[in-house]
Amino acid sequence: MKIYAKNILLEAGWAKNQTLTINDGIISAIQDGQDPDAEVIERPIIPGMVNLHSHSFQKAFAGLTEFRANQEDSFWSWRDAMYRLLQSVTPDDLKIIARYLYCEMLTQGYTSCAEFHYLHHQAHGEPYADQAANSHAVIQGALDAGIYLRHCPVFYHYSGFGKLAAEAGQRPFYNTIESFQSLVESLFSHYQNNSEVSIGIAPHSLRAVSKEQLQQLTQWWQTGPIHIHIAEQMREVEDCRAFYQQRPVEFLLDTVAVDERWCLVHATHMTAQECQNFAATGAVAGLCPETEANLGDGVFPASDFLSANGQWGIGSDSHICISPWRELRTLEYSQRFVRQRRNILASESLKHVGRYLWQTAAQQGAQVVNRASGVLAVGRRADLITLDNTCSELCAREDDQWLDSAIFACNDNPVVDVMVAGKWRVNNRQLLQQDNVAADYQKVLARLLRQH
C-alpha cells in the first residue's frame, strides 16, 4: 500500500509531497515525490494520538454526577457513586461499552489506548468462571473497533493506607497477588501473538497496594509497562505522608526501581524536587486534564516537570471528554491560569504550542502504550489521521498553524480520516465496518441507568 501526502508531519517536522510505502501496517519507506500508484491524500496528515489512560466502563457514567450531593463534593463522593453503577455491569455490557468508547476515540484521532482495567469480578466480588472474562470483553471491544490496545489489569487489594480491608463497593476489583498473577499470565499467553493487543500491569495506587506487594509485583513483572495512579488528590498526599512519612512520588521512587516502562498517572501534587527526581527516571507522566478538572484534582506542575526534561502524555481517564484536542487545550490553559502568562507549553525547538503539544504527547505517550506508534517514520506503525483544512478555522493556514488552530480555535472535531496500522478505520468522518455501535450502547446504557 502507498499513500501520497501533500502535507505531512514527520518526525523532523512538516514535509510536502511525500510518498509513504506501508507493508503489514509498518511504514517501510518515505520518499520525495508522488508515486503514480499511491492513494492521494489532499488533507494534512499527522500522527495518531496515544491515549495512555482509560477506564472504559466509566464511559457509561460520564455526566451523571454533575449535581452537588454535599458541601464537600469531591473525587471521593464521585467514586462512591461510580461504585453503585458497577453493580449491574456484565461482560457483555462491558464489551458493548468498550466498543462504543474505542470507536469514539478513533473518530477523535486516538489510534492506540492503554486500558487501566480494574473491573474484574461480579458485583459482590464473586469471580467469573473465566477470571479474565471482563478483560476479554474489553479487549474484544477494542479489536472490533480497530484501535490498538495496551491492556493493563489492575491489582487492587486494600481500601486505604495501613492495609485497610477492601470495602464492599471495591470487591469487584479485589485480587490476591496469586490470583492477579494468574490473570495476567493467562492474558499474556492468550494475546502474545496478536499484533493489536499487548499486556501491561497496573498496581492501582499506593493506598490500594502495600509496599511489600508493590515490590513483589514490580520484581515479578519484567515484560511490559507498569501504570499506577499517584498523587491525584491532596487527601491521598496527606494520607501517604501520615502513614509512610513521605509524599507519594517521593515514596514510590524510594521503594521500587521506576524507569522508562512506568506511567505515573496524574502526579498532580508534586514538589519541585519530586518533579526533578521523577523526570530523571525516564518514566512518563500520564496527564488527564479534562478528568482532573472535572474531579477538582488540581493542576499539574508542568513548568517544574518540563524544565527537568520530564516526559508526558495524555489520557481520557473517566471519559467525561474523549477529545485529545480538548485535553491538550485544557492542559495549556490550566498552566496559563496558574502562571498568568500565555503560550506556556512550548520549547526552543517547537515554539508553536499546538505542534509541541500534539507531537510531544503522541511520541512520548507511545513509550508506555505502543512504542511502534506516536511518530510517522520508517519502521513505525502507519497510525495517522487527516485534518479538515477546508473548515473555517483551519483554512488559509499551513504547517504548524494547522495544529495551533485545531487545538485552540476549533470547536468541532477537525479529524476527517483515521488509519491504524495501515488500515483505514475512519473515512470522511464515518466509521468503517461498524454496525449498530451506537444503538447497542444506548440499549445497555438505558438498562444500566434504570437499575442504577
C-alpha positions in Angstrom: 0.0 0.0 0.0 1.2 3.5 -0.8 -0.2 6.9 0.1 0.9 10.3 -1.3 0.8 13.1 1.2 0.8 16.7 0.0 1.5 17.8 3.6 2.6 15.5 6.4 4.1 15.9 9.9 7.1 13.7 10.0 9.5 13.2 12.9 11.7 16.0 11.8 8.8 18.4 11.0 6.4 19.3 8.2 7.2 17.9 4.8 5.5 18.2 1.4 4.9 15.8 -1.5 5.9 12.6 0.3 5.0 9.0 -0.7 4.7 6.5 2.2 5.0 2.8 1.5 3.2 0.7 4.1 3.8 -3.1 4.5 2.0 -5.1 7.1 0.9 -1.9 8.9 4.5 -0.6 9.1 5.9 2.4 7.2 8.7 0.8 5.1 9.7 3.8 3.1 9.2 7.6 2.8 10.2 9.1 -0.5 10.1 12.6 -2.1 7.6 13.0 -4.9 4.4 11.3 -6.0 4.3 7.6 -6.8 1.7 7.1 -9.6 0.3 4.0 -7.8 -0.2 5.9 -4.4 -3.5 6.9 -3.0 -3.5 10.7 -3.0 -4.3 12.4 0.4 -5.0 16.1 -0.1 -5.5 16.9 3.6 -2.7 17.5 6.1 -1.5 14.2 7.7 -0.3 14.0 11.3 0.5 11.1 13.7 -2.4 9.5 15.5 -2.7 10.3 19.2 -1.9 7.9 22.0 -4.4 7.6 24.9 -2.4 6.4 27.9 -5.1 6.2 30.5 -8.7 4.8 30.1 -11.3 3.2 32.3 -13.7 2.1 29.6 -16.6 1.2 31.9 -16.7 4.7 33.2 -17.9 5.9 29.8 -21.4 4.8 30.9 -21.1 7.0 34.0 -20.0 10.3 32.3 -22.2 13.2 33.2 -24.2 11.5 35.9 -22.6 13.2 38.9 -22.9 16.9 38.0 -25.1 17.8 41.0 -23.9 18.8 44.4 -24.5 15.9 46.8 -23.0 17.7 49.7 -21.0 20.8 50.6 -17.7 18.9 50.3 -18.3 17.1 47.0 -15.0 15.8 45.7 -13.3 12.8 44.0 -14.3 10.7 46.9 -18.0 11.3 46.7 -17.8 10.8 42.9 -16.1 7.5 43.5 -18.9 6.2 45.8 -21.5 7.0 43.1 -19.3 5.2 40.5 -19.2 2.1 42.7 -23.0 1.9 42.7 -23.2 1.8 38.9 -20.9 -1.2 38.7 -23.4 -3.5 40.5 -25.2 -4.2 37.2 -22.4 -4.4 34.6 -21.9 -7.7 32.9 -19.1 -8.8 30.5 -21.5 -8.5 27.5 -22.3 -4.9 28.7 -18.6 -4.2 29.0 -17.8 -5.3 25.5 -20.5 -3.1 24.1 -19.5 -0.1 26.2 -15.8 -0.6 25.3 -16.5 -0.9 21.6 -18.5 2.3 21.5 -15.9 4.1 23.5 -13.0 3.0 21.3 -14.9 3.8 18.2 -15.4 7.3 19.5 -11.7 7.6 20.3 -10.9 6.7 16.7 -13.2 9.4 15.3 -11.4 12.0 17.5 -7.9 10.9 16.5 -6.7 8.4 19.1 -5.2 5.4 17.4 -3.9 3.5 20.4 -5.0 3.2 24.0 -3.9 2.0 27.4 -6.7 0.5 29.3 -6.3 0.7 33.1 -8.7 -2.2 33.8 -9.8 -2.9 37.3 -13.4 -4.3 37.0 -12.5 -8.0 37.3 -15.4 -9.7 39.2 -19.1 -9.7 39.6 -21.0 -7.2 41.8 -20.2 -8.7 45.2 -16.8 -10.0 44.3 -17.8 -13.4 43.0 -15.3 -14.5 40.3 -16.5 -15.4 36.9 -15.9 -18.9 35.7 -13.2 -17.4 33.5 -11.3 -15.0 35.7 -10.4 -12.9 32.6 -14.0 -12.6 31.3 -14.1 -8.8 31.7 -10.7 -8.4 30.3 -11.6 -10.4 27.3 -14.7 -8.3 26.9 -12.8 -5.0 26.9 -10.1 -6.4 24.5 -12.8 -7.7 22.1 -14.4 -4.3 22.1 -11.0 -2.8 21.0 -10.4 -5.4 18.4 -13.9 -4.9 17.0 -13.3 -1.1 16.8 -9.9 -1.5 15.3 -7.8 0.5 17.9 -4.5 -0.8 19.3 -4.9 -1.7 23.0 -2.4 -2.0 25.8 -4.4 -3.8 28.3 -3.3 -3.2 31.9 -5.1 -5.4 34.5 -5.2 -3.6 37.9 -4.0 -5.0 41.1 -6.3 -3.7 43.9 -6.1 -5.2 47.4 -6.7 -2.6 50.1 -9.1 0.3 50.6 -6.5 2.7 52.1 -3.1 3.2 53.6 -2.4 1.0 56.5 -3.7 -2.2 54.8 -7.3 -1.4 55.4 -9.6 -4.1 54.1 -11.3 -3.6 50.8 -14.8 -2.1 51.1 -18.0 -3.7 49.8 -18.0 -1.5 46.7 -14.4 -2.5 45.9 -15.0 -6.2 45.8 -15.3 -6.3 42.0 -11.7 -5.0 41.9 -10.1 -7.2 44.6 -7.4 -9.7 43.9 -4.7 -11.5 45.8 -1.2 -11.5 44.4 -1.6 -15.1 43.3 -4.9 -14.6 41.6 -3.7 -11.4 39.9 -0.6 -13.1 38.6 -2.7 -15.9 37.3 -4.9 -13.4 35.5 -2.0 -11.6 33.9 -0.3 -14.7 32.8 -3.4 -16.1 31.2 -3.9 -12.8 29.3 -0.3 -12.7 28.2 -0.5 -16.2 26.9 -3.8 -15.7 25.1 -2.8 -12.5 23.2 1.0 -12.8 22.8 0.7 -13.4 19.1 -1.9 -10.7 18.5 -0.2 -7.6 17.0 -3.1 -5.3 18.0 -3.1 -6.2 21.8 -0.4 -6.2 24.4 -0.4 -6.6 28.2 0.9 -4.4 31.0 0.1 -4.2 34.7 -1.3 -1.6 36.9 -0.9 -1.5 40.7 -3.9 0.7 41.3 -2.4 3.2 43.8 -0.2 3.4 46.9 -3.4 3.3 49.0 -4.7 0.1 47.3 -1.3 -1.8 47.3 1.1 -2.3 50.2 4.8 -1.6 50.0 5.6 -5.3 50.0 3.0 -6.1 47.3 4.3 -3.2 45.1 7.9 -4.5 45.4 6.8 -8.1 44.7 4.8 -7.2 41.6 7.4 -5.0 40.1 10.1 -7.6 40.6 7.9 -10.2 39.0 6.7 -8.2 36.0 9.6 -7.6 33.6 7.7 -7.9 30.3 6.0 -4.6 29.7 4.8 -1.3 31.0 3.7 -0.6 34.6 1.0 2.1 35.2 -0.1 3.5 38.6 -2.3 6.3 39.9 -0.3 8.6 42.1 -0.7 12.0 43.9 -4.0 12.7 42.2 -5.7 14.4 45.2 -4.4 16.2 48.3 -6.1 13.8 50.6 -4.0 11.0 49.1 -0.9 13.0 49.6 -1.8 13.7 53.2 -2.7 10.1 53.9 0.6 8.9 52.4 2.6 11.3 54.5 0.8 10.3 57.6 1.5 6.6 57.0 4.8 6.5 55.2 6.2 9.8 56.3 6.8 10.6 52.6 4.9 12.2 49.8 3.5 9.7 47.2 6.0 10.3 44.3 8.9 10.5 46.8 7.9 7.2 48.4 7.4 5.4 45.1 10.8 6.4 43.8 12.5 5.3 47.0 10.6 2.0 47.1 10.9 0.5 43.6 13.1 0.9 40.5 11.0 3.3 38.4 12.2 3.6 34.8 11.0 4.3 31.3 8.5 1.4 31.5 6.4 3.3 34.0 3.5 5.6 33.6 2.7 7.7 36.7 -0.9 8.7 36.1 -1.9 12.2 37.3 1.1 13.0 39.5 -0.8 16.3 40.2 0.7 17.2 43.5 4.5 17.2 43.4 7.2 19.4 44.8 9.9 20.8 42.6 12.3 18.1 43.9 9.8 15.3 43.2 9.4 16.7 39.6 13.2 16.6 39.1 13.6 13.1 40.5 10.6 11.7 38.6 11.9 13.2 35.3 15.3 11.7 35.9 13.8 8.1 35.8 12.6 8.4 32.2 9.1 7.5 33.3 6.0 9.1 31.7 3.5 11.4 33.4 0.0 10.4 32.4 -2.0 13.6 32.4 -5.8 13.6 32.1 -6.6 17.3 32.2 -10.3 17.1 31.5 -11.0 14.5 34.1 -8.6 16.2 36.6 -10.6 19.4 36.1 -13.9 17.6 36.4 -12.9 16.0 39.7 -11.3 19.1 41.1 -7.9 17.3 41.5 -5.7 20.3 40.9 -3.2 21.5 38.3 -0.1 19.5 37.2 3.2 21.3 37.9 4.2 21.4 34.2 6.9 24.1 34.4 8.9 22.3 37.1 8.5 18.9 35.4 9.3 20.0 31.9 12.3 22.2 33.0 13.7 18.8 34.3 13.1 17.3 30.8 10.2 15.2 32.1 8.2 13.1 29.6 4.4 13.1 29.4 1.3 12.0 27.5 -2.5 12.4 27.8 -5.4 10.1 28.6 -9.2 10.4 28.7 -9.5 8.6 32.1 -13.2 8.8 33.1 -14.3 9.8 29.6 -16.0 12.9 30.6 -14.2 14.0 27.4 -13.0 11.8 24.5 -11.3 14.6 22.6 -7.4 14.8 22.6 -7.9 18.4 21.2 -9.7 19.4 24.3 -7.4 17.6 26.6 -4.4 19.5 25.2 -6.2 22.8 25.2 -7.2 22.3 28.9 -3.6 21.3 29.8 -2.2 24.5 28.3 -5.0 26.7 29.7 -4.5 25.3 33.2 -0.9 26.4 33.1 -1.9 29.9 31.9 -4.3 30.2 34.8 -1.6 29.4 37.3 1.3 31.3 35.6 -0.8 34.2 34.3 1.1 34.1 31.1 0.4 32.7 27.6 2.0 30.0 25.4 3.5 28.1 28.3 3.9 24.6 26.8 6.4 25.1 24.0 10.2 24.7 23.6 13.1 26.4 21.9 12.8 23.9 19.0 9.0 23.8 18.9 7.7 27.3 19.5 4.2 26.7 18.2 2.2 25.4 21.2 -0.2 23.3 19.1 2.6 21.3 17.4 4.6 21.0 20.7 1.5 19.6 22.5 0.4 17.1 19.8 3.8 15.9 18.7 5.1 15.5 22.3 2.0 13.8 23.7 1.9 11.3 20.8 5.6 10.5 20.7 6.3 10.4 24.5 3.0 8.7 25.4 3.7 5.9 23.0 6.6 4.9 25.2 4.2 3.3 27.7 1.5 2.2 25.3 2.9 1.2 21.9 6.5 2.0 21.1 6.0 1.5 17.4 3.5 4.4 17.2 3.5 8.1 18.1 5.6 9.3 15.1 5.5 8.9 11.4 8.9 7.4 10.4 10.3 4.4 8.6 9.9 1.3 10.8 7.0 2.8 12.8 3.3 1.9 12.5 1.2 3.7 10.0 -1.1 5.2 12.6 -2.2 8.6 11.2 -5.0 11.0 10.9 -6.0 13.7 8.4 -7.2 17.2 9.3 -10.0 19.2 7.7 -8.1 22.2 6.3 -11.2 23.3 4.4 -13.1 24.2 7.6 -13.2 27.9 8.5 -10.9 27.5 11.5 -8.1 25.7 9.5 -8.4 27.2 6.0 -5.8 29.7 4.8 -3.3 28.2 7.2 -0.3 25.9 6.8 2.1 23.7 8.7 2.2 24.5 12.5 -0.7 26.9 12.2 -3.0 23.9 11.5 -2.3 22.3 14.8 -2.4 25.6 16.7 -5.8 26.3 15.2 -7.1 22.7 15.6 -6.4 22.7 19.3 -7.2 26.3 20.2 -9.8 27.5 17.7 -11.8 24.5 16.5 -15.0 23.8 18.4 -15.8 20.9 16.1 -13.7 17.8 15.7 -11.1 18.5 13.0 -10.4 14.8 12.2 -11.6 13.5 8.8 -9.8 10.2 8.3 -8.1 7.7 10.6 -5.6 4.9 9.7 -4.5 2.3 12.3 -1.6 0.0 11.3 -2.2 0.7 7.6 -5.9 0.1 7.7 -8.4 3.0 7.3 -10.8 2.9 10.2 -12.5 6.3 9.7 -13.1 7.7 6.2 -14.7 11.1 5.7 -15.7 11.2 9.4 -17.5 7.8 9.1 -16.5 4.7 10.9 -15.9 1.8 8.5 -17.4 -1.6 9.0 -19.1 -0.7 12.2 -22.8 -1.6 12.6 -25.1 -0.8 15.5 -22.3 0.6 17.7 -24.4 3.5 19.0 -27.7 1.6 19.1 -26.2 -1.3 21.1 -24.5 1.1 23.5 -27.7 3.1 24.1 -29.7 -0.1 24.9 -27.1 -1.1 27.5 -26.9 2.4 28.9 -30.7 2.7 29.3 -30.9 -0.6 31.2 -28.0 0.3 33.5 -29.5 3.7 34.3 -32.8 2.2 35.1 -31.2 -0.2 37.5 -28.8 2.5 38.9 
